[in-house]
């Protein structure tokens, strides 16, 4: 909610082509000396994996914990299962049940900073030897109005892609090696699959727990629309009833009620649609490009059934791909000792593998040995050159089916990237959940009326600041 005002589109474009990263191939920094140290032993709880993850994924994580603790005497890591959800996060935060180091979407950092709900990590962040190498527009998502860092970019930025089940494509007589490139192709392929394989949704979109709004906005961007605009006086205007959103909803309505290609379950969030996809109940859906890792770790997806394509774009000059990411944060009452330990963990677990060949290969080797995904497509935290160099470091351990992902990877640096809406993000997503659900469950749903009502509600939220 209330992320940085300028969005990611320009910043990521700059990151892809312009930022020098001469430190990438420098001398590796030992894990035990990457941050300020505090006297005495300290224990911190950290995000581990999603609840219900495969045992092999748990084993891989535990191996990384042991490696870290061996390199950092005096720091004990306590793994804690965690899944960020818009519907539960606020209660977890208020109740103090989050791990010491927890994860948040880019869109939530600014509000948490303004509300003084997360810790100032600026001093610890500055000890990272690559602190000045981040794309500033990405780093800005975790900065307060004082210019200091409170949340640290932790997982590489993703672009939304099209995930598809190659096995279901083959059953419907479609080429599993060719991802649909247009929305018309998605619609046609979805109907062929639904007709050929009873009980399967040829295409489905998330609809609840704010994920429905998230993916409707992604679909809006792909159709050239925008859901809010920033004004010169610092206010924001809601534009939910734009032509792009209308087109995206009309497509869903046609697929649901004319083609009957979207199955019978219309209540999915991020976890449940992943589960349905893995179980062969959903043939295509849109989500972050990095979801393959979770599909393997939590849902047991096999490489031969998985395909990844680009988010289809209309011919509108404003058509683009929604992008986002994950930041690491701590509770506002974290002690200096906890923060010092946390930055070492953040460096070790999330970041240094992106900039240090020794850490990159060690991390990839551990994951590969435990049959965990290495090389899932993501966008670079720093720049394209750094990302390409990282890929050379880990090439011997890459085990994801990259030949099934070329529909995405061949285009991921060419598409226009657009950040999530800048104000009231999660609340607006929830409003759009209701709109999406209504279109999919009521044949006579009036798209214009639904969006007009939602837009009025969204504007009221924006006017509150």
Buried (B, 14 or more C-beta within 10 A) or exposed (E): BBBBEEBBBEBBBBBBEEBEBEBBEEEBBEBBEBBBBBEEEBEBBBBBBBEEBBEBBBBBBBBBBEBBBEBBEBBBBEBBEBBBBBEEBEEBBEEEEBBBBBBBBBBBBBBBBBEEBBBBBBBBBBBBBBBEBBBEBBBBBBBBEEEBBBBBBBBBBBBBBBBBBBBBBEBBEBEBEBBBBEBEBBBBBBBBBBBBBEEBBBBBBBBBBBBBBBBBBBBBBBBBBBBBEBEEEEEBEBBBBBEBBBBBBEBBBEBBBEBBBBBEBBBBBBBBBBBBBBEBBBBBBBBBBBBBBBBBBBBEBEBEBBBBBBBBBBEBEBBBBBBBBBBBBBBBEBBEBBBBBBBBBBBBBBBBBBBBBBBBBBBBBBBBEBBBBBBBBBBBBBBBBBBEBBEEBBEEBBBBBBEBBBBBBEBBBEBBBBBBBBBBBBBBBBBBBBBBBBBBEEEEBEBEEBBEBBBEBBBEBBEEE
